[in-house]
Amino acid sequence: MTYLTPKLARASRYRALTITYQLPQEQGLLDNVLADMRRGKIEHALVKEPAGVSVWRRGRDRSNL
């Protein structure tokens, strides 16, 4: 699994989607979120923070709306 830093995630146009998960205690919750993101084909990244890991996503491209 690859993790981004918050600074790199923001530079890559991601925004925080979830709270920070405490691993390994909350691994099941994180796995459920990641499964939903994959099913929805939503571009996402895992961000390593001092308190744990959070899920960030990219916003929709609104240039063609």
mmJSON file of the N, C-alpha and C atoms, coordinates in Angstrom:
{"data_MODEL":{"atom_site":{
"group_PDB":["ATOM","ATOM","ATOM","ATOM","ATOM","ATOM","ATOM","ATOM","ATOM","ATOM","ATOM","ATOM","ATOM","ATOM","ATOM","ATOM","ATOM","ATOM","ATOM","ATOM","ATOM","ATOM","ATOM","ATOM","ATOM","ATOM","ATOM","ATOM","ATOM","ATOM","ATOM","ATOM","ATOM","ATOM","ATOM","ATOM","ATOM","ATOM","ATOM","ATOM","ATOM","ATOM","ATOM","ATOM","ATOM","ATOM","ATOM","ATOM","ATOM","ATOM","ATOM","ATOM","ATOM","ATOM","ATOM","ATOM","ATOM","ATOM","ATOM","ATOM","ATOM","ATOM","ATOM","ATOM","ATOM","ATOM","ATOM","ATOM","ATOM","ATOM","ATOM","ATOM","ATOM","ATOM","ATOM","ATOM","ATOM","ATOM","ATOM","ATOM","ATOM","ATOM","ATOM","ATOM","ATOM","ATOM","ATOM","ATOM","ATOM","ATOM","ATOM","ATOM","ATOM","ATOM","ATOM","ATOM","ATOM","ATOM","ATOM","ATOM","ATOM","ATOM","ATOM","ATOM","ATOM","ATOM","ATOM","ATOM","ATOM","ATOM","ATOM","ATOM","ATOM","ATOM","ATOM","ATOM","ATOM","ATOM","ATOM","ATOM","ATOM","ATOM","ATOM","ATOM","ATOM","ATOM","ATOM","ATOM","ATOM","ATOM","ATOM","ATOM","ATOM","ATOM","ATOM","ATOM","ATOM","ATOM","ATOM","ATOM","ATOM","ATOM","ATOM","ATOM","ATOM","ATOM","ATOM","ATOM","ATOM","ATOM","ATOM","ATOM","ATOM","ATOM","ATOM","ATOM","ATOM","ATOM","ATOM","ATOM","ATOM","ATOM","ATOM","ATOM","ATOM","ATOM","ATOM","ATOM","ATOM","ATOM","ATOM","ATOM","ATOM","ATOM","ATOM","ATOM","ATOM","ATOM","ATOM","ATOM","ATOM","ATOM","ATOM","ATOM","ATOM","ATOM","ATOM","ATOM","ATOM","ATOM","ATOM","ATOM","ATOM","ATOM","ATOM"],
"id":[1,2,3,4,5,6,7,8,9,10,11,12,13,14,15,16,17,18,19,20,21,22,23,24,25,26,27,28,29,30,31,32,33,34,35,36,37,38,39,40,41,42,43,44,45,46,47,48,49,50,51,52,53,54,55,56,57,58,59,60,61,62,63,64,65,66,67,68,69,70,71,72,73,74,75,76,77,78,79,80,81,82,83,84,85,86,87,88,89,90,91,92,93,94,95,96,97,98,99,100,101,102,103,104,105,106,107,108,109,110,111,112,113,114,115,116,117,118,119,120,121,122,123,124,125,126,127,128,129,130,131,132,133,134,135,136,137,138,139,140,141,142,143,144,145,146,147,148,149,150,151,152,153,154,155,156,157,158,159,160,161,162,163,164,165,166,167,168,169,170,171,172,173,174,175,176,177,178,179,180,181,182,183,184,185,186,187,188,189,190,191,192,193,194,195],
"type_symbol":["N","C","C","N","C","C","N","C","C","N","C","C","N","C","C","N","C","C","N","C","C","N","C","C","N","C","C","N","C","C","N","C","C","N","C","C","N","C","C","N","C","C","N","C","C","N","C","C","N","C","C","N","C","C","N","C","C","N","C","C","N","C","C","N","C","C","N","C","C","N","C","C","N","C","C","N","C","C","N","C","C","N","C","C","N","C","C","N","C","C","N","C","C","N","C","C","N","C","C","N","C","C","N","C","C","N","C","C","N","C","C","N","C","C","N","C","C","N","C","C","N","C","C","N","C","C","N","C","C","N","C","C","N","C","C","N","C","C","N","C","C","N","C","C","N","C","C","N","C","C","N","C","C","N","C","C","N","C","C","N","C","C","N","C","C","N","C","C","N","C","C","N","C","C","N","C","C","N","C","C","N","C","C","N","C","C","N","C","C","N","C","C","N","C","C"],
"label_atom_id":["N","CA","C","N","CA","C","N","CA","C","N","CA","C","N","CA","C","N","CA","C","N","CA","C","N","CA","C","N","CA","C","N","CA","C","N","CA","C","N","CA","C","N","CA","C","N","CA","C","N","CA","C","N","CA","C","N","CA","C","N","CA","C","N","CA","C","N","CA","C","N","CA","C","N","CA","C","N","CA","C","N","CA","C","N","CA","C","N","CA","C","N","CA","C","N","CA","C","N","CA","C","N","CA","C","N","CA","C","N","CA","C","N","CA","C","N","CA","C","N","CA","C","N","CA","C","N","CA","C","N","CA","C","N","CA","C","N","CA","C","N","CA","C","N","CA","C","N","CA","C","N","CA","C","N","CA","C","N","CA","C","N","CA","C","N","CA","C","N","CA","C","N","CA","C","N","CA","C","N","CA","C","N","CA","C","N","CA","C","N","CA","C","N","CA","C","N","CA","C","N","CA","C","N","CA","C","N","CA","C","N","CA","C","N","CA","C","N","CA","C","N","CA","C","N","CA","C"],
"label_alt_id":[null,null,null,null,null,null,null,null,null,null,null,null,null,null,null,null,null,null,null,null,null,null,null,null,null,null,null,null,null,null,null,null,null,null,null,null,null,null,null,null,null,null,null,null,null,null,null,null,null,null,null,null,null,null,null,null,null,null,null,null,null,null,null,null,null,null,null,null,null,null,null,null,null,null,null,null,null,null,null,null,null,null,null,null,null,null,null,null,null,null,null,null,null,null,null,null,null,null,null,null,null,null,null,null,null,null,null,null,null,null,null,null,null,null,null,null,null,null,null,null,null,null,null,null,null,null,null,null,null,null,null,null,null,null,null,null,null,null,null,null,null,null,null,null,null,null,null,null,null,null,null,null,null,null,null,null,null,null,null,null,null,null,null,null,null,null,null,null,null,null,null,null,null,null,null,null,null,null,null,null,null,null,null,null,null,null,null,null,null,null,null,null,null,null,null],
"label_comp_id":["MET","MET","MET","THR","THR","THR","TYR","TYR","TYR","LEU","LEU","LEU","THR","THR","THR","PRO","PRO","PRO","LYS","LYS","LYS","LEU","LEU","LEU","ALA","ALA","ALA","ARG","ARG","ARG","ALA","ALA","ALA","SER","SER","SER","ARG","ARG","ARG","TYR","TYR","TYR","ARG","ARG","ARG","ALA","ALA","ALA","LEU","LEU","LEU","THR","THR","THR","ILE","ILE","ILE","THR","THR","THR","TYR","TYR","TYR","GLN","GLN","GLN","LEU","LEU","LEU","PRO","PRO","PRO","GLN","GLN","GLN","GLU","GLU","GLU","GLN","GLN","GLN","GLY","GLY","GLY","LEU","LEU","LEU","LEU","LEU","LEU","ASP","ASP","ASP","ASN","ASN","ASN","VAL","VAL","VAL","LEU","LEU","LEU","ALA","ALA","ALA","ASP","ASP","ASP","MET","MET","MET","ARG","ARG","ARG","ARG","ARG","ARG","GLY","GLY","GLY","LYS","LYS","LYS","ILE","ILE","ILE","GLU","GLU","GLU","HIS","HIS","HIS","ALA","ALA","ALA","LEU","LEU","LEU","VAL","VAL","VAL","LYS","LYS","LYS","GLU","GLU","GLU","PRO","PRO","PRO","ALA","ALA","ALA","GLY","GLY","GLY","VAL","VAL","VAL","SER","SER","SER","VAL","VAL","VAL","TRP","TRP","TRP","ARG","ARG","ARG","ARG","ARG","ARG","GLY","GLY","GLY","ARG","ARG","ARG","ASP","ASP","ASP","ARG","ARG","ARG","SER","SER","SER","ASN","ASN","ASN","LEU","LEU","LEU"],
"label_asym_id":["A","A","A","A","A","A","A","A","A","A","A","A","A","A","A","A","A","A","A","A","A","A","A","A","A","A","A","A","A","A","A","A","A","A","A","A","A","A","A","A","A","A","A","A","A","A","A","A","A","A","A","A","A","A","A","A","A","A","A","A","A","A","A","A","A","A","A","A","A","A","A","A","A","A","A","A","A","A","A","A","A","A","A","A","A","A","A","A","A","A","A","A","A","A","A","A","A","A","A","A","A","A","A","A","A","A","A","A","A","A","A","A","A","A","A","A","A","A","A","A","A","A","A","A","A","A","A","A","A","A","A","A","A","A","A","A","A","A","A","A","A","A","A","A","A","A","A","A","A","A","A","A","A","A","A","A","A","A","A","A","A","A","A","A","A","A","A","A","A","A","A","A","A","A","A","A","A","A","A","A","A","A","A","A","A","A","A","A","A","A","A","A","A","A","A"],
"label_entity_id":["1","1","1","1","1","1","1","1","1","1","1","1","1","1","1","1","1","1","1","1","1","1","1","1","1","1","1","1","1","1","1","1","1","1","1","1","1","1","1","1","1","1","1","1","1","1","1","1","1","1","1","1","1","1","1","1","1","1","1","1","1","1","1","1","1","1","1","1","1","1","1","1","1","1","1","1","1","1","1","1","1","1","1","1","1","1","1","1","1","1","1","1","1","1","1","1","1","1","1","1","1","1","1","1","1","1","1","1","1","1","1","1","1","1","1","1","1","1","1","1","1","1","1","1","1","1","1","1","1","1","1","1","1","1","1","1","1","1","1","1","1","1","1","1","1","1","1","1","1","1","1","1","1","1","1","1","1","1","1","1","1","1","1","1","1","1","1","1","1","1","1","1","1","1","1","1","1","1","1","1","1","1","1","1","1","1","1","1","1","1","1","1","1","1","1"],
"label_seq_id":[1,1,1,2,2,2,3,3,3,4,4,4,5,5,5,6,6,6,7,7,7,8,8,8,9,9,9,10,10,10,11,11,11,12,12,12,13,13,13,14,14,14,15,15,15,16,16,16,17,17,17,18,18,18,19,19,19,20,20,20,21,21,21,22,22,22,23,23,23,24,24,24,25,25,25,26,26,26,27,27,27,28,28,28,29,29,29,30,30,30,31,31,31,32,32,32,33,33,33,34,34,34,35,35,35,36,36,36,37,37,37,38,38,38,39,39,39,40,40,40,41,41,41,42,42,42,43,43,43,44,44,44,45,45,45,46,46,46,47,47,47,48,48,48,49,49,49,50,50,50,51,51,51,52,52,52,53,53,53,54,54,54,55,55,55,56,56,56,57,57,57,58,58,58,59,59,59,60,60,60,61,61,61,62,62,62,63,63,63,64,64,64,65,65,65],
"pdbx_PDB_ins_code":[null,null,null,null,null,null,null,null,null,null,null,null,null,null,null,null,null,null,null,null,null,null,null,null,null,null,null,null,null,null,null,null,null,null,null,null,null,null,null,null,null,null,null,null,null,null,null,null,null,null,null,null,null,null,null,null,null,null,null,null,null,null,null,null,null,null,null,null,null,null,null,null,null,null,null,null,null,null,null,null,null,null,null,null,null,null,null,null,null,null,null,null,null,null,null,null,null,null,null,null,null,null,null,null,null,null,null,null,null,null,null,null,null,null,null,null,null,null,null,null,null,null,null,null,null,null,null,null,null,null,null,null,null,null,null,null,null,null,null,null,null,null,null,null,null,null,null,null,null,null,null,null,null,null,null,null,null,null,null,null,null,null,null,null,null,null,null,null,null,null,null,null,null,null,null,null,null,null,null,null,null,null,null,null,null,null,null,null,null,null,null,null,null,null,null],
"Cartn_x":[0.835,0.0,0.889,0.57,1.336,0.579,1.311,0.72,1.283,0.434,0.867,0.961,1.7,1.68,0.53,0.021,-1.04,-0.628,0.607,1.082,1.066,1.553,1.563,0.137,-0.738,-2.126,-2.808,-2.617,-3.207,-2.635,-1.337,-0.697,-1.223,-1.672,-2.222,-3.733,-4.28,-5.703,-6.633,-6.167,-7.025,-7.534,-8.657,-9.188,-9.612,-9.569,-9.884,-11.335,-11.551,-12.893,-13.297,-12.365,-12.705,-11.921,-12.331,-11.564,-10.286,-9.431,-8.2,-8.502,-8.124,-8.315,-7.087,-7.303,-6.235,-5.989,-4.806,-4.488,-3.631,-3.811,-4.637,-6.057,-6.387,-7.694,-8.871,-8.759,-9.865,-9.642,-8.827,-8.52,-9.78,-10.707,-11.946,-12.759,-12.843,-13.571,-12.903,-11.581,-10.836,-11.031,-10.982,-11.186,-12.553,-13.585,-14.934,-15.001,-14.369,-14.36,-13.628,-12.477,-11.698,-12.466,-13.189,-13.992,-15.079,-15.715,-16.737,-16.135,-14.955,-14.297,-13.974,-13.496,-13.175,-14.434,-15.503,-16.762,-17.298,-17.176,-17.661,-16.685,-15.534,-14.482,-14.128,-14.008,-13.675,-12.174,-11.536,-10.093,-9.794,-8.93,-8.656,-7.197,-6.805,-5.442,-5.484,-4.529,-4.364,-3.327,-3.659,-2.775,-2.336,-1.028,-0.443,-0.326,-0.941,-0.905,-0.367,0.022,0.576,-0.365,-1.666,-2.628,-3.081,-2.734,-3.157,-3.209,-4.225,-4.374,-5.775,-5.875,-7.19,-7.295,-8.534,-8.805,-9.116,-8.449,-8.681,-9.15,-9.929,-10.418,-10.231,-10.275,-10.254,-11.692,-11.898,-13.228,-13.529,-14.793,-15.192,-14.676,-14.405,-14.003,-15.254,-15.338,-16.521,-16.315,-15.228,-14.923,-15.894,-16.555,-17.466,-18.928,-19.223,-20.629,-21.291],
"Cartn_y":[-1.17,0.0,1.245,2.205,3.441,4.552,5.337,6.447,7.766,8.791,10.15,10.938,12.015,12.961,13.927,14.569,15.559,16.645,17.095,18.142,17.663,16.444,15.895,15.62,15.173,14.914,16.208,17.294,18.585,19.066,18.885,19.299,18.494,17.275,16.405,16.568,17.609,17.964,16.951,16.313,15.457,16.288,15.841,16.465,15.37,15.67,14.671,14.231,12.935,12.369,11.777,11.138,10.438,10.995,10.525,10.781,9.96,10.132,9.346,8.015,6.919,5.587,5.164,4.599,4.071,2.627,2.357,0.994,0.322,-0.942,-1.922,-2.053,-1.322,-1.478,-1.211,-0.255,0.132,-0.288,-1.29,-1.763,-2.188,-2.853,-3.291,-2.124,-1.051,0.14,0.743,0.838,1.371,0.49,-0.817,-1.742,-1.559,-1.319,-1.098,0.175,1.241,2.497,2.307,1.641,1.426,0.557,-0.441,-1.283,-0.452,0.442,1.321,2.236,2.765,3.652,2.902,1.689,0.89,0.551,0.144,-0.188,1.013,2.19,3.402,3.994,3.356,3.847,5.298,5.588,6.926,6.988,7.96,8.115,8.542,7.796,8.052,7.758,8.193,7.963,7.791,7.035,6.905,7.918,8.655,9.705,9.361,9.286,8.973,10.249,10.243,11.389,10.935,11.863,11.453,10.563,10.804,10.038,8.742,8.509,7.3,7.502,6.892,6.922,7.406,8.29,8.737,8.533,8.566,8.409,9.78,10.113,11.376,11.039,11.923,11.701,12.95,12.743,13.887,14.274,15.562,16.052,15.763,15.849,15.651,16.772,16.458,17.467,18.216,19.469,20.267,21.161,20.948,21.82,21.634,20.492,20.246,20.287,20.914,21.02,22.244],
"Cartn_z":[0.0,0.0,0.0,-0.838,-0.926,-0.207,0.557,1.296,0.8,0.773,0.469,1.768,1.739,2.853,2.603,3.63,3.402,2.404,2.477,1.569,0.121,-0.117,-1.468,-1.969,-1.081,-1.466,-1.913,-1.155,-1.541,-2.872,-3.068,-4.318,-5.501,-5.238,-6.283,-6.432,-5.791,-5.873,-5.211,-4.164,-3.344,-2.178,-1.612,-0.402,0.566,1.834,2.861,2.75,2.817,2.759,4.104,4.798,6.035,7.219,8.371,9.586,9.517,10.486,10.551,11.244,10.606,11.163,11.934,13.114,13.941,13.532,12.992,12.557,13.615,13.856,13.156,13.708,14.783,15.427,14.499,13.602,12.731,11.276,11.057,9.703,8.953,9.63,8.989,8.446,9.22,8.763,7.532,7.564,6.426,5.2,5.377,4.257,3.609,4.418,3.879,3.039,3.51,2.751,1.428,1.485,0.261,-0.737,-0.254,-1.147,-1.826,-1.077,-1.662,-2.72,-2.451,-3.41,-4.699,-4.567,-5.764,-6.547,-5.835,-6.524,-7.282,-6.703,-7.348,-8.349,-8.512,-9.411,-9.103,-7.805,-7.339,-7.087,-7.693,-7.535,-6.094,-5.43,-4.023,-3.678,-2.483,-2.005,-0.495,0.022,1.463,1.912,2.968,3.454,4.874,5.05,6.353,7.156,8.327,9.216,10.567,11.428,12.723,13.541,13.436,14.23,13.558,12.287,11.586,10.085,9.462,7.998,7.66,6.667,6.204,4.702,4.208,2.779,2.215,1.13,0.422,-0.983,-1.57,-2.937,-3.773,-5.071,-5.991,-6.275,-6.456,-6.808,-8.264,-8.607,-10.002,-10.877,-12.111,-13.083,-13.52,-13.175,-13.484,-14.702,-15.421,-16.556,-17.713,-17.789,-18.915,-18.493,-17.36,-16.919,-17.474],
"occupancy":[1.0,1.0,1.0,1.0,1.0,1.0,1.0,1.0,1.0,1.0,1.0,1.0,1.0,1.0,1.0,1.0,1.0,1.0,1.0,1.0,1.0,1.0,1.0,1.0,1.0,1.0,1.0,1.0,1.0,1.0,1.0,1.0,1.0,1.0,1.0,1.0,1.0,1.0,1.0,1.0,1.0,1.0,1.0,1.0,1.0,1.0,1.0,1.0,1.0,1.0,1.0,1.0,1.0,1.0,1.0,1.0,1.0,1.0,1.0,1.0,1.0,1.0,1.0,1.0,1.0,1.0,1.0,1.0,1.0,1.0,1.0,1.0,1.0,1.0,1.0,1.0,1.0,1.0,1.0,1.0,1.0,1.0,1.0,1.0,1.0,1.0,1.0,1.0,1.0,1.0,1.0,1.0,1.0,1.0,1.0,1.0,1.0,1.0,1.0,1.0,1.0,1.0,1.0,1.0,1.0,1.0,1.0,1.0,1.0,1.0,1.0,1.0,1.0,1.0,1.0,1.0,1.0,1.0,1.0,1.0,1.0,1.0,1.0,1.0,1.0,1.0,1.0,1.0,1.0,1.0,1.0,1.0,1.0,1.0,1.0,1.0,1.0,1.0,1.0,1.0,1.0,1.0,1.0,1.0,1.0,1.0,1.0,1.0,1.0,1.0,1.0,1.0,1.0,1.0,1.0,1.0,1.0,1.0,1.0,1.0,1.0,1.0,1.0,1.0,1.0,1.0,1.0,1.0,1.0,1.0,1.0,1.0,1.0,1.0,1.0,1.0,1.0,1.0,1.0,1.0,1.0,1.0,1.0,1.0,1.0,1.0,1.0,1.0,1.0,1.0,1.0,1.0,1.0,1.0,1.0],
"B_iso_or_equiv":[0.0,0.0,0.0,0.0,0.0,0.0,0.0,0.0,0.0,0.0,0.0,0.0,0.0,0.0,0.0,0.0,0.0,0.0,0.0,0.0,0.0,0.0,0.0,0.0,0.0,0.0,0.0,0.0,0.0,0.0,0.0,0.0,0.0,0.0,0.0,0.0,0.0,0.0,0.0,0.0,0.0,0.0,0.0,0.0,0.0,0.0,0.0,0.0,0.0,0.0,0.0,0.0,0.0,0.0,0.0,0.0,0.0,0.0,0.0,0.0,0.0,0.0,0.0,0.0,0.0,0.0,0.0,0.0,0.0,0.0,0.0,0.0,0.0,0.0,0.0,0.0,0.0,0.0,0.0,0.0,0.0,0.0,0.0,0.0,0.0,0.0,0.0,0.0,0.0,0.0,0.0,0.0,0.0,0.0,0.0,0.0,0.0,0.0,0.0,0.0,0.0,0.0,0.0,0.0,0.0,0.0,0.0,0.0,0.0,0.0,0.0,0.0,0.0,0.0,0.0,0.0,0.0,0.0,0.0,0.0,0.0,0.0,0.0,0.0,0.0,0.0,0.0,0.0,0.0,0.0,0.0,0.0,0.0,0.0,0.0,0.0,0.0,0.0,0.0,0.0,0.0,0.0,0.0,0.0,0.0,0.0,0.0,0.0,0.0,0.0,0.0,0.0,0.0,0.0,0.0,0.0,0.0,0.0,0.0,0.0,0.0,0.0,0.0,0.0,0.0,0.0,0.0,0.0,0.0,0.0,0.0,0.0,0.0,0.0,0.0,0.0,0.0,0.0,0.0,0.0,0.0,0.0,0.0,0.0,0.0,0.0,0.0,0.0,0.0,0.0,0.0,0.0,0.0,0.0,0.0],
"pdbx_formal_charge":[null,null,null,null,null,null,null,null,null,null,null,null,null,null,null,null,null,null,null,null,null,null,null,null,null,null,null,null,null,null,null,null,null,null,null,null,null,null,null,null,null,null,null,null,null,null,null,null,null,null,null,null,null,null,null,null,null,null,null,null,null,null,null,null,null,null,null,null,null,null,null,null,null,null,null,null,null,null,null,null,null,null,null,null,null,null,null,null,null,null,null,null,null,null,null,null,null,null,null,null,null,null,null,null,null,null,null,null,null,null,null,null,null,null,null,null,null,null,null,null,null,null,null,null,null,null,null,null,null,null,null,null,null,null,null,null,null,null,null,null,null,null,null,null,null,null,null,null,null,null,null,null,null,null,null,null,null,null,null,null,null,null,null,null,null,null,null,null,null,null,null,null,null,null,null,null,null,null,null,null,null,null,null,null,null,null,null,null,null,null,null,null,null,null,null],
"auth_seq_id":[1,1,1,2,2,2,3,3,3,4,4,4,5,5,5,6,6,6,7,7,7,8,8,8,9,9,9,10,10,10,11,11,11,12,12,12,13,13,13,14,14,14,15,15,15,16,16,16,17,17,17,18,18,18,19,19,19,20,20,20,21,21,21,22,22,22,23,23,23,24,24,24,25,25,25,26,26,26,27,27,27,28,28,28,29,29,29,30,30,30,31,31,31,32,32,32,33,33,33,34,34,34,35,35,35,36,36,36,37,37,37,38,38,38,39,39,39,40,40,40,41,41,41,42,42,42,43,43,43,44,44,44,45,45,45,46,46,46,47,47,47,48,48,48,49,49,49,50,50,50,51,51,51,52,52,52,53,53,53,54,54,54,55,55,55,56,56,56,57,57,57,58,58,58,59,59,59,60,60,60,61,61,61,62,62,62,63,63,63,64,64,64,65,65,65],
"auth_comp_id":["MET","MET","MET","THR","THR","THR","TYR","TYR","TYR","LEU","LEU","LEU","THR","THR","THR","PRO","PRO","PRO","LYS","LYS","LYS","LEU","LEU","LEU","ALA","ALA","ALA","ARG","ARG","ARG","ALA","ALA","ALA","SER","SER","SER","ARG","ARG","ARG","TYR","TYR","TYR","ARG","ARG","ARG","ALA","ALA","ALA","LEU","LEU","LEU","THR","THR","THR","ILE","ILE","ILE","THR","THR","THR","TYR","TYR","TYR","GLN","GLN","GLN","LEU","LEU","LEU","PRO","PRO","PRO","GLN","GLN","GLN","GLU","GLU","GLU","GLN","GLN","GLN","GLY","GLY","GLY","LEU","LEU","LEU","LEU","LEU","LEU","ASP","ASP","ASP","ASN","ASN","ASN","VAL","VAL","VAL","LEU","LEU","LEU","ALA","ALA","ALA","ASP","ASP","ASP","MET","MET","MET","ARG","ARG","ARG","ARG","ARG","ARG","GLY","GLY","GLY","LYS","LYS","LYS","ILE","ILE","ILE","GLU","GLU","GLU","HIS","HIS","HIS","ALA","ALA","ALA","LEU","LEU","LEU","VAL","VAL","VAL","LYS","LYS","LYS","GLU","GLU","GLU","PRO","PRO","PRO","ALA","ALA","ALA","GLY","GLY","GLY","VAL","VAL","VAL","SER","SER","SER","VAL","VAL","VAL","TRP","TRP","TRP","ARG","ARG","ARG","ARG","ARG","ARG","GLY","GLY","GLY","ARG","ARG","ARG","ASP","ASP","ASP","ARG","ARG","ARG","SER","SER","SER","ASN","ASN","ASN","LEU","LEU","LEU"],
"auth_asym_id":["A","A","A","A","A","A","A","A","A","A","A","A","A","A","A","A","A","A","A","A","A","A","A","A","A","A","A","A","A","A","A","A","A","A","A","A","A","A","A","A","A","A","A","A","A","A","A","A","A","A","A","A","A","A","A","A","A","A","A","A","A","A","A","A","A","A","A","A","A","A","A","A","A","A","A","A","A","A","A","A","A","A","A","A","A","A","A","A","A","A","A","A","A","A","A","A","A","A","A","A","A","A","A","A","A","A","A","A","A","A","A","A","A","A","A","A","A","A","A","A","A","A","A","A","A","A","A","A","A","A","A","A","A","A","A","A","A","A","A","A","A","A","A","A","A","A","A","A","A","A","A","A","A","A","A","A","A","A","A","A","A","A","A","A","A","A","A","A","A","A","A","A","A","A","A","A","A","A","A","A","A","A","A","A","A","A","A","A","A","A","A","A","A","A","A"],
"auth_atom_id":["N","CA","C","N","CA","C","N","CA","C","N","CA","C","N","CA","C","N","CA","C","N","CA","C","N","CA","C","N","CA","C","N","CA","C","N","CA","C","N","CA","C","N","CA","C","N","CA","C","N","CA","C","N","CA","C","N","CA","C","N","CA","C","N","CA","C","N","CA","C","N","CA","C","N","CA","C","N","CA","C","N","CA","C","N","CA","C","N","CA","C","N","CA","C","N","CA","C","N","CA","C","N","CA","C","N","CA","C","N","CA","C","N","CA","C","N","CA","C","N","CA","C","N","CA","C","N","CA","C","N","CA","C","N","CA","C","N","CA","C","N","CA","C","N","CA","C","N","CA","C","N","CA","C","N","CA","C","N","CA","C","N","CA","C","N","CA","C","N","CA","C","N","CA","C","N","CA","C","N","CA","C","N","CA","C","N","CA","C","N","CA","C","N","CA","C","N","CA","C","N","CA","C","N","CA","C","N","CA","C","N","CA","C","N","CA","C","N","CA","C","N","CA","C","N","CA","C"],
"pdbx_PDB_model_num":[1,1,1,1,1,1,1,1,1,1,1,1,1,1,1,1,1,1,1,1,1,1,1,1,1,1,1,1,1,1,1,1,1,1,1,1,1,1,1,1,1,1,1,1,1,1,1,1,1,1,1,1,1,1,1,1,1,1,1,1,1,1,1,1,1,1,1,1,1,1,1,1,1,1,1,1,1,1,1,1,1,1,1,1,1,1,1,1,1,1,1,1,1,1,1,1,1,1,1,1,1,1,1,1,1,1,1,1,1,1,1,1,1,1,1,1,1,1,1,1,1,1,1,1,1,1,1,1,1,1,1,1,1,1,1,1,1,1,1,1,1,1,1,1,1,1,1,1,1,1,1,1,1,1,1,1,1,1,1,1,1,1,1,1,1,1,1,1,1,1,1,1,1,1,1,1,1,1,1,1,1,1,1,1,1,1,1,1,1,1,1,1,1,1,1]
}}}
